[in-house]
Amino acid sequence: MQLLKLSDTVNFMRLRIPAMVLSTVLILGSFVSLGVNSLNWGLDFTGGTLIEVGYEDAANLEAIRVQLNESNFEDAIVQNFGSSQDVLIRIAPRDGVKAVTIGEQVLEALRADGTAVDMRRIEFVGPNVGEELTEQGGLAMLVALLCILVYVAMRFEWRFALGSVSALMHDVILTLGLFSVLQIEFDLTVLAAVLAVIGYSLNDTIVVSDRIRENFRKIRKGEPVEIINISLTQTLNRTIITSLTTVLVLVALFYKGGALIHGFATALLFGVVVGTYSSVYIASSVALALGISKEDLMPPQVEKEGADLDPMP
């Protein structure tokens, strides 16, 4: 199946310099946001008590914050959860106070004015567990990138390996930057989505790299830029179909999946877009900038036994 029937080669690499400049600006902006705003760490990482309550009518978040502030819960984070009647309250851990006790105190404070409030759920995560999850999550991403670097270097060539890892780091940094700028809660489901973005982007990059290697060996005459453009054009239909089908599922999850996986769907939606972009421009541009050539991808010649012997007179 082909969505686009292209008779001419698309000159993707013509825009590689503007693309690299754009990516550099976005990466620097992400670092600035991460340094200034950090991430809105979820309860999985920070530790504390999470309480979900339900109201009969639309909840007044500002009034809820005032009620909790008067009950010595100044650090409470209050937000809607799925609908205007559902409210999620996050409270930092308190020494010597159990989560059940905190939940009872919060519920009592919210019911003080006679409003009907239902307790939906209550969860508690210790700060030590949250710190361990943060460390293990970062380590998981680092190990994944190192393994990918080794794998691509063995299967293709070290220039492709550096290009692939550069593309993956680009996708991860921009995704984290998005969550930092928008202050979307970053929990374990979002971390899982970031790791899934790495896998998705790698799959796309491997397909493109494989076609580039094949064309370098098949096309006898042609500059590296020309061969890369031909390879990207040939894989364009596959890239579009894969991205569109993935995006359709993620859009359904984003709008119909509920608040619990909203961050997960957001990270994957953004990751699919930047992953497709980086597979075309970042991975290929880095390999091209490092001087990839036909000689680097040609299979080694195997000398036949006895070929070096002098012919018989």
ZIHUBEL-V104819 format. One record per residue. N is the residue number from 1. PHI is phi in whole degrees, -180 to 180 (none if undefined). D_LAST is the distance of its C-alpha to the last C-alpha in whole Angstrom. Layout:
BEGIN
N,PHI,D_LAST
N,PHI,D_LAST
END
This chain:
BEGIN
1,none,61
2,-128,61
3,-77,64
4,-120,62
5,-105,60
6,-101,58
7,-91,57
8,-113,56
9,-77,54
10,-81,57
11,-85,57
12,-63,58
13,-69,56
14,-63,58
15,-102,61
16,-68,59
17,-69,61
18,-59,64
19,-65,63
20,-66,62
21,-65,66
22,-60,68
23,-64,66
24,-62,66
25,-63,70
26,-66,71
27,-67,69
28,-63,71
29,-63,74
30,-65,73
31,-63,73
32,-63,76
33,-64,78
34,-65,77
35,-73,78
36,-88,81
37,-93,82
38,59,80
39,-106,79
40,-82,82
41,-61,81
42,-79,83
43,-62,84
44,-60,81
45,-103,80
46,-85,84
47,80,86
48,129,89
49,-115,91
50,-115,91
51,-127,94
52,-112,94
53,-125,97
54,-126,99
55,-112,101
56,-72,104
57,-116,103
58,-60,101
59,-81,101
60,-94,102
61,-62,99
62,-66,101
63,-65,104
64,-64,102
65,-63,100
66,-64,104
67,-61,105
68,-70,102
69,-64,103
70,-70,106
71,-101,105
72,68,103
73,-114,100
74,-65,99
75,-89,95
76,-68,95
77,-106,93
78,-117,94
79,-155,92
80,-70,93
81,-135,90
82,90,90
83,-146,93
84,-72,96
85,-89,98
86,-99,95
87,-128,95
88,-111,92
89,-122,94
90,-115,91
91,-131,93
92,-64,91
93,-62,92
94,-123,95
95,-63,95
96,77,97
97,-117,98
98,-77,96
99,-62,95
100,-64,97
101,-65,100
102,-61,99
103,-60,98
104,-65,102
105,-66,103
106,-65,101
107,-64,103
108,-64,106
109,-65,106
110,-73,105
111,-92,108
112,-62,110
113,-94,112
114,89,112
115,-74,109
116,-80,107
117,-130,104
118,-106,101
119,-84,99
120,-93,95
121,-163,93
122,-145,93
123,-132,90
124,-136,89
125,-129,86
126,-72,86
127,-63,85
128,-66,82
129,-64,81
130,-62,81
131,-65,79
132,-66,76
133,-64,76
134,-62,75
135,-66,73
136,-68,71
137,-65,71
138,-64,69
139,-65,67
140,-62,65
141,-67,65
142,-65,63
143,-63,61
144,-61,60
145,-67,59
146,-66,56
147,-63,55
148,-65,54
149,-59,53
150,-66,50
151,-62,50
152,-68,49
153,-63,47
154,-74,45
155,-81,45
156,-114,44
157,-164,44
158,-62,46
159,-68,48
160,-67,49
161,-63,50
162,-65,52
163,-64,53
164,-65,54
165,-66,56
166,-61,58
167,-65,59
168,-67,60
169,-63,62
170,-58,64
171,-66,65
172,-65,67
173,-64,68
174,-67,70
175,-66,71
176,-64,73
177,-63,74
178,-60,76
179,-68,77
180,-72,79
181,-65,80
182,-84,82
183,55,83
184,-78,82
185,-60,82
186,-106,79
187,-123,79
188,-65,76
189,-66,76
190,-70,75
191,-60,72
192,-62,71
193,-66,71
194,-63,69
195,-65,66
196,-67,66
197,-62,65
198,-59,62
199,-64,61
200,-64,62
201,-64,60
202,-63,57
203,-59,57
204,-65,57
205,-66,55
206,-63,52
207,-61,52
208,-66,52
209,-63,49
210,-63,47
211,-69,47
212,-63,46
213,-61,43
214,-62,42
215,-73,43
216,-61,41
217,-81,38
218,-90,39
219,-88,40
220,-75,38
221,-115,40
222,156,43
223,-75,45
224,-54,46
225,-62,49
226,-65,49
227,-67,47
228,-65,49
229,-63,52
230,-63,50
231,-65,50
232,-66,54
233,-65,55
234,-67,53
235,-95,54
236,-63,58
237,-62,59
238,-61,58
239,-63,60
240,-65,63
241,-63,63
242,-62,63
243,-67,65
244,-65,68
245,-65,68
246,-67,68
247,-64,71
248,-59,73
249,-66,73
250,-69,74
251,-63,77
252,-62,78
253,-65,78
254,-63,79
255,-91,82
256,-115,83
257,-80,82
258,92,85
259,-69,85
260,-63,83
261,-114,80
262,-64,81
263,-65,79
264,-60,76
265,-67,76
266,-62,76
267,-62,73
268,-71,71
269,-59,72
270,-65,71
271,-64,68
272,-64,67
273,-66,68
274,-70,66
275,-67,63
276,-65,62
277,-63,63
278,-69,61
279,-65,58
280,-82,58
281,-102,58
282,-77,58
283,-60,55
284,-69,53
285,-68,55
286,-66,54
287,-62,50
288,-67,50
289,-66,52
290,-82,49
291,89,46
292,-62,45
293,-145,42
294,-61,39
295,-63,36
296,-70,39
297,-111,39
298,-75,35
299,-66,34
300,-65,31
301,-81,28
302,-101,26
303,-75,22
304,-77,20
305,-64,19
306,87,16
307,-68,15
308,-89,15
309,-83,12
310,-69,9
311,-66,6
312,-71,4
313,-67,0
END
